[in-house]
Amino acid sequence: MAAAAINPQILLLDEPFSSVDEPTRVGIHQDVFDISRHLGMTMLLVTHDLAEAITLCDRVIILSARPATVATVHSVPFGDQRAIASLRDKPAYLDLYAELWRDLSRQIALSNSGGK
């Protein structure tokens, strides 16, 4: 289900790009990022794609298993003028991706062990 609002202050996105191929997705990411910055719009993105979270967000929050709580919060240091297509080549991007993956893997392991 989709909804539209004129000049919203916040944009809520729940897995909006999950069925889009990767090259198209990167272009859409840049467009959505640029529009949200230009309009000064807050964006809340729910995604299972770490690359998507890093490229579109200023902060990435990793949740625990049910009942979900905030497990970790990571700042994304790439600023408001991101060139998303070239971002993935940067060592800082790769480092952040690895850090997020470690934290997500820790939550998966905790979930599989029953939180023990």
C-alpha angles and dihedrals in degrees: 000000000000132000134190132206131182112246098346119193092214132035116207114202122182111187090319097164101039096114097044122101116249100253092049091044093057091053092048090048090056092048094048092045093050094046093049091050094045092051094040089238124163112229126203111194125189110197143148090208112096093194090054092049092051096047097046105033141068091206132026119205120198113205128208125236120279125344083040118224130168106275099174140354121209128191116223108220101199101100133213098303101063123163094206096191091060098034095087092064093061119103090224090057092050091047092051092046090053091048092050091047091052091051093045091047089051090054091048091051091048090049092049091049094049092253094298 
